Amino acid sequence: MKNYIIHDQENLLKLISKEKINFNGKIKMNIGQLSQDENAQYEKYFNEYYNACGCEMGSFFCFVSILLYSIFEIFHNDNINWLTVRNGVIIFFLSAGLGKIIGIFIAKMRLKKEVTELLHRLQ
């Protein structure tokens, strides 16, 4: 496994650049200006945000959308049929996709915020 080791500001900037970094391991922090605990804390954040898949937000969206759809159908539909089930399945998958996209976007914004704050701190 090839880790991505951050030694300086240039390596840090690559985390939020448009180009893809070629590594398959973890992000490791080794910035001399930071304590060992600070390096470990940033390492944890950067790995979490950089590798985010949006699953947590996707599952939340699925749960909420199915709950709301079920409540809506209970109060507005006297009989449950295949059309109701089909609509529920469609809503489930659309909400999962939307949740994953939003989750990834939020993680990338948090990564950018953390990197920017650290860059300002290091200057």
Secondary structure by P-SEA (a helix, b strand, c coil): cbbbbbccaaaaaaaaccccccccbbbbbbcccccaaaaaaaaaaaaaaaaccaaaaaaaaaaaaaaaaaaaaaaccccccaaaaaaaaaaaaaaaaaaaaaaaaaaaaaaaaaaaaaaaaac
